[in-house]
Amino acid sequence: MSAKSLVQNFASTVLRGEYEEAFQMLSGEAKDDWSPDAIKEAFEDMVEYFEGAAPRLDLEFDDEFGITKLDEGTLVYVPVVSDEGSEAISGLVDHESRIVDLEFGRP
């Protein structure tokens, strides 16, 4: 699975509220930093100002910063949008196709 597909799948799982399943997609190292409850809290805090407008992923996002190759892996930016605003879930995927770091919110 490509880095982009992996992070999009993670983000989609979070949007469905399947936080335990999303947690299982993380590498062992990332699991030390995140729990299912921490993922839920970070996501809910991020979209709180959406005020009930349903968040959705923008899977057609094709910006030059959407995928960034780094020495430690590939950083993938997945926009989370609603009628009230836009945010993002970003994931760093290492060279072994594991999500090793997360960021909730626009940079």
C-alpha positions as CSV (number, residue, x, y, z in Angstrom):
1,M,0.0,0.0,0.0
2,S,1.3,3.4,-0.9
3,A,2.1,6.0,1.8
4,K,-0.8,8.2,0.5
5,S,-3.3,5.3,0.6
6,L,-2.2,4.3,4.1
7,V,-2.7,7.8,5.5
8,Q,-5.9,8.3,3.6
9,N,-7.2,5.0,5.0
10,F,-6.1,6.0,8.5
11,A,-7.9,9.4,8.2
12,S,-11.1,7.7,6.8
13,T,-11.1,5.3,9.8
14,V,-10.8,8.3,12.2
15,L,-13.7,10.1,10.5
16,R,-15.8,7.0,10.9
17,G,-15.1,7.1,14.7
18,E,-13.2,3.8,14.6
19,Y,-10.4,5.0,16.9
20,E,-9.3,1.6,18.1
21,E,-8.9,0.4,14.5
22,A,-7.1,3.6,13.6
23,F,-4.7,3.0,16.6
24,Q,-3.9,-0.4,15.2
25,M,-2.7,1.1,12.0
26,L,0.2,2.9,13.8
27,S,3.7,1.5,14.3
28,G,4.8,0.4,17.7
29,E,6.7,3.6,18.2
30,A,3.6,5.8,17.3
31,K,1.5,3.6,19.6
32,D,3.7,4.8,22.5
33,D,2.7,8.4,21.6
34,W,-0.9,7.9,20.8
35,S,-3.8,6.0,22.3
36,P,-7.3,5.5,20.8
37,D,-8.6,8.1,23.2
38,A,-5.8,10.6,22.2
39,I,-6.6,10.1,18.5
40,K,-10.3,10.8,19.3
41,E,-9.5,13.8,21.4
42,A,-7.1,15.3,18.8
43,F,-9.7,14.8,16.0
44,E,-12.6,16.1,17.9
45,D,-10.6,19.2,19.1
46,M,-9.5,19.8,15.5
47,V,-13.1,19.8,14.0
48,E,-14.9,21.3,17.0
49,Y,-15.5,24.6,15.2
50,F,-17.2,22.8,12.3
51,E,-20.3,23.1,14.6
52,G,-22.0,19.9,13.6
53,A,-21.2,20.1,9.8
54,A,-20.1,16.7,8.8
55,P,-16.4,16.4,8.1
56,R,-15.3,14.6,4.9
57,L,-11.9,13.8,3.3
58,D,-10.8,15.6,0.2
59,L,-9.3,12.6,-1.5
60,E,-8.7,14.6,-4.8
61,F,-6.3,17.0,-3.1
62,D,-3.3,17.2,-5.3
63,D,-1.1,20.0,-4.0
64,E,2.6,20.1,-4.2
65,F,2.7,19.8,-0.4
66,G,0.3,16.9,-0.2
67,I,3.2,14.4,-0.3
68,T,6.6,15.3,0.9
69,K,9.6,13.0,0.7
70,L,11.8,13.2,3.8
71,D,14.9,11.3,4.9
72,E,12.8,9.5,7.5
73,G,9.9,8.7,5.2
74,T,7.0,10.2,3.4
75,L,4.8,12.9,5.0
76,V,1.2,12.7,3.6
77,Y,-1.3,15.5,4.1
78,V,-5.0,14.6,4.0
79,P,-7.5,17.5,4.0
80,V,-10.5,17.2,6.3
81,V,-13.2,19.6,5.1
82,S,-16.8,20.7,5.8
83,D,-19.0,23.6,5.0
84,E,-17.6,25.3,8.1
85,G,-13.9,25.0,7.4
86,S,-10.9,22.9,6.5
87,E,-8.2,21.1,8.6
88,A,-6.0,18.1,7.9
89,I,-4.6,14.8,9.2
90,S,-1.0,14.3,8.4
91,G,0.9,11.1,8.8
92,L,4.6,10.3,8.5
93,V,5.1,6.9,6.8
94,D,8.5,5.3,7.2
95,H,10.4,3.2,4.6
96,E,8.7,0.1,5.9
97,S,5.2,1.5,5.2
98,R,4.3,2.1,8.8
99,I,2.7,5.3,10.2
100,V,5.3,6.5,12.7
101,D,4.0,10.0,13.5
102,L,0.7,12.0,13.3
103,E,-0.4,15.6,13.2
104,F,-3.9,16.8,13.5
105,G,-4.7,20.3,12.1
106,R,-3.3,22.5,9.3
107,P,0.4,23.3,9.6
